[in-house]
Amino acid sequence: MLETSARLLRLLSLLQTPRDWIGTDLAQRLEVDVRTVRRDIQKLRDLGYPVHATPGVAGYRLGAGTKLPPLLLDDEEAVAIAIGLRTAASGTITGIEETSLRALAKLEQVLPSRIRHRVNLLHSVTVTVPSAGPTVDPDALTAVAAACRDHQRLRFDYRSHDGTTSVRDTEPHRLVHTGRRWYLVGWDTDRRDWRTYRVDRIHPRVPTGPRFTPRPAPDVDLAGYLTHGVSTAPYRYQARITLYTSAETAAERISPTVGVIEAVDPHTCLLHTGSNSLDEIAIYVASFGFRFQIHHPPELVVHIRDLATRLADAAQ
């Protein structure tokens, strides 16, 4: 049987899992009787941890309180957090690098040697390429997230890709993260349509506007909606191309922000992409090394034939 202090820590660890615990289950895990569990629950409450009783059943759940309880992690959880913090140090949010490394230093200081060895082993043989491009201001990201959560209209200055600035008024719906960029999907009240905005180009105006009733999402698959929106929809030429390779292989070469891949069969897929330049599409697709066939637009078919003739002449 565990000593009282060790048992309290074990009980706190169990209560940190996102579920309701019945007293008999806790007693079985701790190898004590239910009365001892009740006494230990009260001890945690006396220490300031808000352990709530579940109405209707003899269950317990740890709620949010005024102090941060000690996080009791198993080996795999500790490794996952350490790797996540190291990865976040090269992230897309301004200032997160220093914050992540500071948190990682605190975590590594208390890791058991067996876990610290696993984490350091991975770090010692890994080289991280810093994220390219602009980062997102954390205050702007928080303001946008709060407006999405609270269903409040959001006005902001928005800088477009050509550098021009305009004021937008939106009903923000969701933030979408692609791994390199943060985007806001929202209803533009002036344009009366759904729009996608890069958060690194947003400068929120505070305070936020009045509350609104959320509209149905533009698509149940917001990730797919955003991918299509940033890779195809805004461009002059929207191409549909068959690639004679599997969708999985194509996805290894083509970023979701560049094109949408649609599987046809195990050996063929469709690529939907766009650009303001026919040359850009032609050269980009040719660089994959896959056999491909252009379906749309007709101008791209003609352009590639002309380009192929010029390239053949240059090689003679």
N, C-alpha and C positions, 0 to 999 in steps of 0.2 A: 504494500500500500504506500502511496506517495505521502511524504510529509506535507504539512499544511501549506507552507509557502510554495513548494513545488506544485502542489495540487491546485492552488489558486492560479498559478501561471498557466497550467495545463487547461484549467477551466476557462480562463480568459482567451486562450488560443482557440478553443472550441467555439466560443461565442463570437469570435471574429469572422467565422465563416458565414456567408449570406443565407442563413436558414434559421428557422425556429427550432429550438431544442426542447424536447420533452424531458421532464425531470428524470424519468426512469432511464432514458437513453444516456443522459449525462452521468447518472449514477453508475451505469454499466461501464462507460468509458473510463471513469475515474476509479472504479472498483471500490465504491463506497455506497452507503444507503442514501435514500432520497432525502432524509432529514439532514444529512451532512451536506448534500448539495444545496439545500435551502439556506443553511448557515453560511456556506461559502458564497452564495449569491449575495447575501446580506453584507458580508465582509467586503466584497467588491463594491457594492453600493456605498458603504461607509468610506471607502477609499476614493469615491468620486466618480466611479464608472457607472453610467446609466444603464443598468440591466432591466429591461422592461419585461413584464409578464404578459404573455399572449392571452387575450380574452377568450374564454370558452374552454381552453385546455390548459393543463399545467405546463406551459411552455415558456421559454425565455429567449430573448433576443437582445444583443448589445446595440444600443442606440448611440447617436452622436451626442457628445458632451462638451464640456468646456475645456477639457484637457485631452491631449493625444495619448492614448494608451500605448504601452510598448507593443510593437508589432512582433509577433512570434511567427517566424517563417520556417518552413521546412527547407531542406537543402535545395530542391528544385526551384522553389519560389525565390529563394535568396539569389541563386544564380541568374534567374530570369530578370529580376530587378536590377542586378548589377550590370548585366549585358544591356538592358534597356536604357539605363542611365548613361552608359558609355556611348551607345548609339545616339541618344538625344543630344550629346555634346557636339555633334556635327549636324544639328537639326536646322529647322527652317524658321524658328522663332528667335527674334533678337534677344540676346542676353541669356538664352537658355544654356549656352555652352558652359559658362562659369557656374551657374546654379546647379546644373547636372553634375559637374565634376566635384562641386562642394558636397553635394549629397552622397555621391559615390565614395568620396574619401571618408565620410562618417560611417557609411555602411561597411566598407572594407576594414575599418579599424576594429569592428566588433565581430567580423566573420570568423568562424572557426577555421583553423588552418587548412582542413581538408577542402572546405568550400573556397577559401581564398586561393588555394593552389589551382583549382579548376578555373576560376575566373581569370587569374593572372596568366595561366597557360594560354587561354584563348586570346587575351589582349597582347601577349608577347609575340604572337605569330600573325596578328591582324593589322593591316594598314587601312585606315579609313580615309576615303576621299571626301573632302569637305563639300557640303552642298553648294552648288553654284547658284548664282542669281540672288535677287533681293530676299530679305527675310521679313517676317511679319512682326509688327510691333505688338508686344503682349497685351498692352492696354487696349489697343484697337480690337484685337482678337477677343478679349474678354467682353468688351462693350457689344460687339456683334453677337457673341454667344448669349449674353444676357437678354438682348432684344429678341432673339429667336425663342428663348425659353419663356419670356414673359409676354410674348405676342404684342410687342410694342413697335410702332412705326419707327423707322430709322432713317434719318437724313444724314448724308455724308458727302464730302467732296471726293470725287472720283477722277483719278488720272488715267486716261486711256493709253493704249499702246503707242500712240503718236505724240504723247506728252500733253495733249489738251486736257483741261480740267473742267468738270461740270458738276452741278449739284444734283444728287439723286435722292428721291424719296421712295422708300420701299417698305413692303411688309416682309421682313426677313423670315425665311422658312428653315433652312438648314445650312450648316457648314459642311463642306466636303473637303477631305484631305487626300491628295493623290500620292503623297510621299515626298513630293518636291514643292507643291504649291497648296495653299489654302484658298478655297473658293466659297463665296456666299451665293446660294440659290435663293432668290426672292422675287416677289411680285413688284414690278416697277409701276407705281401709281400714276405716273405721268404718261408712260408708254402703254399702259393697260395690257401688260404682257409679262410673262416670266423672263427673267434675265439672270445671267451668271456674272459675278464680279470677282476679280482677284482681290483678296483681302489685303495684300501688300500695297495695293493702290488705293485703299479706302482710308479716309480720315474722318471718323465719326464726328458729327455735331451733337453736342449734349446741351440740355437734356434730351432724352428720346421723346418721341411723339406719343399720341394717345394709343390705347390698346385697340386691337383689331381682332375680328373673328378669323381664325386661320382658314385659308382656302384649301381645297383638295390639292395634294401635291401634283406637280406637272407630270410625274411618272412615278410608279411604284418603285422602280429601280433608279434611284437618284444618282448612283454612281454611273450607270449607263447613260442617263440623261446628260450628266455633266461631261462625260467623255465625248459624246456626240457633239455637245455644244461647243467645246473648246477645240475639237480636232477637225470638225467638218462644217458645221452650220455657218460660222461667221465669214467663210471665205468665198471668193468669186467663183472658183471652180470646186465642185464637189464630185469626187471620183469614187467609182465602184469598180473594184479590181479583184479578179480571182487569182489567188495565190495557190500554186500547186505544191502545197506543203500542209502539214497539220496545223490546226489552230494553236496547239501548244508550242510548236516550234516557232511559228510566226510571232507569238506573244513574247518570246524571248528576245526578239529583235525590235519589236515595235512597241513604243511606249503608249499607254492608254490615252495620253493627252495628245498623241500624234494621229492615231487612227483607231477605229473600232473594228475588232476582228469577230467574224461570225462563222462558226464551224459549219461546213457543208457535209463532209464525211470525214473518215479518219485520215484522208490524204489531201484534202482540199478545204480551203476556207475563203471567205470574202473579206476584203479590206475596204472599209469606208473611211476616206480621208479627204482632206481639202487643202487648198492653198490659193494664193492670189497669183501664183506663177506656175505655168504648165511645165517649164523646165525643172522647177523644184520637185514637182510630183514625179516626173519622168526619171530624173537622176536618183531621187530617193528610193523609188521602188526598184530600179535596176540594181541598186547597190546591195540589195538583200541577198542576191545570189539564187533566188528562187525563180522557176519558170512562172510567168504570170500572163494574164489576158485582161485587157482593158475593155470594160463594158460602157463606161460613162465617165466623162462627157465626150461627145464626138470630137470636139476640138483636140482633146488629149490624144485620141487615136491618130488623127492627122499629124499632130505635132511629133509624136513618137516616130511615125514613118519618116518624116522629114529629118528628124534627128538621127535616125539610124542610117539614112543615106549619107548625111554629112560625116558621121563617124566612120562609115565604111570608106568614103573617099579619102578621109584623113589618114587611114591606115594603109592606103595603097602606096 
